[in-house]
Amino acid sequence: MTITTIARVAELDLRDLAAPEPFLRALDAADALAPGDVVCVLTPMLPHPLLAALAERGLGFRAENLADGSARVRIERPPA
């Protein structure tokens, strides 16, 4: 796993992890966000269960498929 932090945006590359690790680590990172912070996670595929869990938590997100079949999900905790 690689973590790169720039300002208040972190990126986690979870593509090489076996299930359910990408889901669990993405949720851990999302739960740890402070108001206004963002994390981008790279996952092996479009993570529909993760998107549902983020919506249930009231977090903003945008997901996109990448050319290699993986996905990038930008997760944001709304400002306070």
ABEGO torsion letter per residue (X at the ends): XBBBBBEABBBBBAAABBOAAAAAAAAAAAAABBBGBBBBBBBABBBAAAAAAAAAAGBBBBBBBBAAGBBBBBBBBBBX
